[in-house]
Amino acid sequence: MPLAGKSLAERLVEQFLGAGVDEVVIVAGERGDMFQTEFEARETVSVVETDAESYGAAILEADPSEGFACATGDIYVSDGEIRRAVESLQDGQMSVLAEPSDRDRGFGFLKLGEQELLDSASQQTNETKPLISTGVCGLKPGFLQSLEKSDGNLINALDVAAQSSDVNVEMVRGVYTRVDSPENMFEAGNEVRRNLTGRISKDASIHDTAHVSDEAVIRAGAEVGPNATVLGQSYIGEETEIGAGTIVENSSIHSGTQALNADVRRSAVWEDAVLDPETSVERSIVCEESVVRSGTSITQSFIGPRSHIEVNNSIRGVKFVPDARTDLSEISK
């Protein structure tokens, strides 16, 4: 999944390497070949393909021989949170980052009761309700024995270790989002765009009559046509065509996509997609290589990869599977 030109996996790899990790191991399931291709040029990244059915089982498959930091592959998190997990190991202490359970966006409850926790102000506080693990941890090889005893259940193993003070539980200080829904994808995209540098490439082509916000990011090879408007913290990727009259507001349009007199607001359009004239996309995700024909309106929907949406559809609250080619005009209007 791309966020402003980079996949979630690539962002996590760069965060770990930037925090001082020597080697990154990606534990992948049935899409392992995709990761092999994406990272084959990186000597510090290796991919282990496995049928592990849980995060804990995946850690066991990686079989680290030294202290290691880890995270699930479906999150967007601040650089500082990854760095804290790495630094805790450098200080000789295991750690797990957690959020209050009312945030309800982690992957498992930590049943810690009255344990003293380290809050965002680095002061100790009593937390009586369960916490949710973010999956960002700094762990030692010895922890693998506890994980094996828990049958690969990471949450149970962390609970045991935390209650015996072997693992510090620290509250998230920066940004953490589990990217498991269109809404969370958009939230993560907002955070990424907010922190991008190098706003407008000198190799981008912007027509004299186009309007581009000072907050927008436009990459090399992109074309912004006559009377097109790029508003707010929008991202326009490499070799993207923003056609005449197109409006892009607080959205990401990824590399190779054509938006031809389209209206895109608070959305993400992935690589090599086509939005025909008079299409509207709002608060939605349109995945790679999808085609949306003229006169179609898409709102609060997830359009899977390589989908083909025929003319004059009105789609709201729909999730398309990959390669969908059904004309939904009979059921969506």
TANORHU-V67507 format. One record per backbone hydrogen bond with DSSP energy under -1.0 kcal/mol. NH is the residue of the N-H (numbers start at 0). CO is the residue of the C=O. If there is no record, write none. Layout:
nh=NH co=CO
nh=NH co=CO
This chain:
nh=2 co=5
nh=5 co=2
nh=7 co=0
nh=10 co=6
nh=11 co=7
nh=12 co=8
nh=13 co=9
nh=14 co=10
nh=15 co=11
nh=16 co=12
nh=17 co=13
nh=18 co=14
nh=19 co=16
nh=20 co=15
nh=23 co=43
nh=25 co=45
nh=27 co=47
nh=31 co=28
nh=34 co=30
nh=35 co=31
nh=36 co=32
nh=37 co=33
nh=38 co=34
nh=41 co=38
nh=44 co=41
nh=45 co=23
nh=47 co=25
nh=49 co=27
nh=57 co=53
nh=58 co=54
nh=59 co=55
nh=60 co=56
nh=61 co=57
nh=62 co=58
nh=67 co=138
nh=69 co=136
nh=75 co=176
nh=77 co=174
nh=81 co=77
nh=82 co=78
nh=83 co=79
nh=84 co=80
nh=85 co=81
nh=86 co=82
nh=87 co=83
nh=88 co=84
nh=89 co=85
nh=90 co=86
nh=91 co=88
nh=92 co=87
nh=94 co=137
nh=95 co=167
nh=96 co=135
nh=97 co=169
nh=98 co=131
nh=100 co=129
nh=102 co=99
nh=106 co=132
nh=109 co=130
nh=111 co=109
nh=114 co=111
nh=116 co=124
nh=117 co=168
nh=118 co=122
nh=121 co=118
nh=124 co=116
nh=130 co=109
nh=131 co=98
nh=132 co=107
nh=133 co=96
nh=136 co=69
nh=137 co=94
nh=138 co=67
nh=142 co=139
nh=143 co=140
nh=144 co=141
nh=146 co=142
nh=147 co=143
nh=148 co=144
nh=149 co=145
nh=150 co=147
nh=151 co=146
nh=152 co=149
nh=153 co=151
nh=156 co=152
nh=157 co=153
nh=158 co=154
nh=159 co=155
nh=160 co=156
nh=161 co=157
nh=162 co=158
nh=163 co=159
nh=164 co=161
nh=165 co=160
nh=167 co=93
nh=169 co=95
nh=170 co=117
nh=171 co=97
nh=176 co=75
nh=178 co=73
nh=179 co=177
nh=184 co=180
nh=185 co=181
nh=186 co=182
nh=187 co=183
nh=188 co=184
nh=189 co=185
nh=190 co=186
nh=191 co=187
nh=192 co=188
nh=193 co=189
nh=195 co=192
nh=200 co=217
nh=203 co=200
nh=204 co=221
nh=206 co=223
nh=209 co=206
nh=210 co=227
nh=212 co=229
nh=215 co=212
nh=216 co=233
nh=217 co=198
nh=218 co=235
nh=220 co=202
nh=221 co=218
nh=222 co=239
nh=223 co=204
nh=224 co=241
nh=227 co=224
nh=228 co=245
nh=229 co=210
nh=230 co=247
nh=233 co=231
nh=234 co=250
nh=235 co=216
nh=236 co=252
nh=238 co=219
nh=239 co=236
nh=240 co=256
nh=241 co=222
nh=242 co=258
nh=244 co=225
nh=245 co=242
nh=246 co=261
nh=247 co=228
nh=248 co=263
nh=249 co=230
nh=251 co=266
nh=252 co=234
nh=253 co=268
nh=255 co=237
nh=256 co=253
nh=257 co=272
nh=258 co=240
nh=259 co=274
nh=262 co=278
nh=263 co=246
nh=264 co=280
nh=265 co=248
nh=267 co=283
nh=268 co=251
nh=269 co=285
nh=271 co=254
nh=273 co=289
nh=274 co=257
nh=275 co=291
nh=277 co=260
nh=279 co=295
nh=280 co=262
nh=281 co=297
nh=282 co=264
nh=284 co=300
nh=285 co=267
nh=286 co=302
nh=288 co=270
nh=289 co=286
nh=290 co=306
nh=291 co=273
nh=292 co=308
nh=295 co=292
nh=296 co=312
nh=297 co=279
nh=298 co=314
nh=299 co=281
nh=301 co=317
nh=302 co=284
nh=305 co=287
nh=306 co=303
nh=307 co=323
nh=308 co=290
nh=311 co=293
nh=314 co=296
nh=316 co=298
nh=319 co=301
nh=322 co=304
nh=323 co=320
nh=330 co=327
nh=331 co=327
